[in-house]
């Protein structure tokens, strides 16, 4: 599933931001489900937009329980995360 992440730091340098993911097949039970995360690298004091893919593992529900600023020495500002409103898997070719 594609997501678009926009991040900006309050100081110059190279930084890392982590988006943890939890999965569910029914949309209500996330406990004991396998979890993973997506790491985003960015730099500088200018807003940067990154588009990346989240592995769905075939489930219908993905939750972002919290966000992690891996580089604790800086502040992340103006962060936005957007998911595709209408996305489809590639059609089968016969």
N, C-alpha and C positions, 0 to 999 in steps of 0.2 A: 504494500500500500504506500503510495507516495505521500510525503509530508514536506512542507516548506517551513523552514525555521529562519527567523530574522533575529540576529543578536548584535549587540553593541557593548563595548567595554568602556569603562571610565578612565582607562589609561592605555598607552601604546604598548604593544607586545603581542606575543602569541599565546593563545588561551585554549582551554578545552571545556566543553559543556556536555553533560551526560543526561540523556533522556531514558529513564528506566521504563520498561514495559511489562505489563502483566496480561495474561491471556485467559479467555474463558470461552467455553462452547455454548453456555446458556445465558450469559449476560449478567448473572447474579453471583456465581461462585468463582472467585479468583484465588481463594486460599489453596495452597499446595499445588498451584499450577506452575508450570515452568516459566521462569521469567528471564528476560534478557535486557539489553540496553543498546542504545545507539549513541555513539560518541561523535560530537561535532567539534571540529577545530576551526577557530576563527582568530582574527587579529585586529588590533587598532581601535580607534575611537569613532570610526565611521560604521554605520549600520551595514551588516553584511547578510545577504540572503543565501541560504544553502538549501538545495532540494535533494532529498535522499529517500531511500525506500526502507520501509519497515517490513521485516518478514512476518507474514500473517500465520504461518504454520497451519493454514487451513481452518482456523477458527473464525467465528463471526464477530467476536468482541475483543477489543484491545483497550487497556486502560493505562494512562500515565499517572501513577500514584503521587509523584513529586518530581521536581527537577533538581539537578545537582550542578553547581558551579564548581568544577574540579579545581580551578585555579582560584583558591580562596583569597589571594592577595589583591584581587580586583573585584569591582562590582559589575554585574551584568545588568544593563538597562535596556529598555525598549524592546524586550523579547516578545516575539509572537510565534505561535505554532499553528499552522493551518493544515488541515487534511483535505483531501479531495472530496468534493460533495457527491460526485457521481463518477465512479471509476469502475471499469470492467476488466475482467481477465481477457487475455487475447483469445480470439475465436479459434476454434479448431479448424485445421486445414485438412480437407479430405483429398 
